[in-house]
Amino acid sequence: MKTSEIRELSTPELLERIDEEKAKMVRMKLNHTVSPLDNPMQIRHLRKTIAKMMTEKRRRELNKED
């Protein structure tokens, strides 16, 4: 997911997506432990996407305080 797409989400949608992506990452890691994924780089990509979302969430929190 691109940063521009993340910025377009409303705050409740962003929080919901973060929860969904975290759950997806847990499932993906578990599946990878049991039987290796075809492309293990998917885990890294998902982790970076979650980090982008968390960064946007924090940016909004800081702007709200001003």
Backbone torsions as a table, in degrees:
resi	resn	phi	psi	omega
1	MET	NA	132.9	-178.3
2	LYS	-80.0	156.3	-179.7
3	THR	-61.1	-37.6	179.5
4	SER	-63.7	-37.0	177.7
5	GLU	-67.6	-37.6	179.9
6	ILE	-66.1	-40.5	-179.1
7	ARG	-65.9	-26.8	-179.3
8	GLU	-74.6	-20.2	-178.8
9	LEU	-71.5	146.0	173.9
10	SER	-76.2	165.6	-176.7
11	THR	-60.9	-46.1	177.7
12	PRO	-61.9	-38.8	177.6
13	GLU	-63.9	-39.4	-179.8
14	LEU	-63.1	-45.7	179.2
15	LEU	-62.5	-40.2	178.6
16	GLU	-64.9	-43.4	179.2
17	ARG	-63.6	-38.5	178.6
18	ILE	-60.4	-46.1	179.3
19	ASP	-61.9	-43.4	179.6
20	GLU	-62.5	-45.1	-177.9
21	GLU	-67.2	-37.2	177.6
22	LYS	-64.4	-42.8	177.9
23	ALA	-63.6	-40.2	178.6
24	LYS	-62.6	-40.5	180.0
25	MET	-66.0	-39.9	178.3
26	VAL	-62.0	-45.8	178.5
27	ARG	-62.0	-41.8	-178.5
28	MET	-64.6	-41.8	178.4
29	LYS	-63.8	-41.7	179.2
30	LEU	-63.6	-45.7	178.2
31	ASN	-61.9	-37.3	179.9
32	HIS	-68.1	-33.5	178.3
33	THR	-68.1	-42.4	-178.2
34	VAL	-71.2	-53.7	177.2
35	SER	-140.8	127.3	-174.3
36	PRO	-54.8	140.0	176.7
37	LEU	-71.6	155.7	176.1
38	ASP	-63.5	-38.8	-178.8
39	ASN	-131.5	92.1	-178.7
40	PRO	-66.0	-12.2	176.7
41	MET	-67.3	-15.5	176.9
42	GLN	-60.3	-36.6	179.6
43	ILE	-63.7	-44.8	179.6
44	ARG	-63.3	-43.3	179.7
45	HIS	-62.1	-43.2	179.7
46	LEU	-65.0	-40.7	178.6
47	ARG	-62.1	-40.6	179.1
48	LYS	-69.3	-35.4	177.2
49	THR	-64.3	-42.9	177.4
50	ILE	-61.8	-41.2	179.0
51	ALA	-62.9	-39.9	177.2
52	LYS	-62.0	-41.9	180.0
53	MET	-66.5	-41.5	179.2
54	MET	-65.6	-36.1	177.7
55	THR	-64.6	-43.9	178.1
56	GLU	-63.8	-40.2	177.8
57	LYS	-60.5	-45.0	-179.7
58	ARG	-66.7	-39.0	178.1
59	ARG	-60.7	-41.2	178.9
60	ARG	-67.8	-37.7	177.6
61	GLU	-62.9	-42.6	-179.6
62	LEU	-67.8	-38.6	179.1
63	ASN	-68.9	-31.3	179.6
64	LYS	-68.0	-33.2	-177.9
65	GLU	-71.1	-27.3	-177.4
66	ASP	-65.8	NA	NA
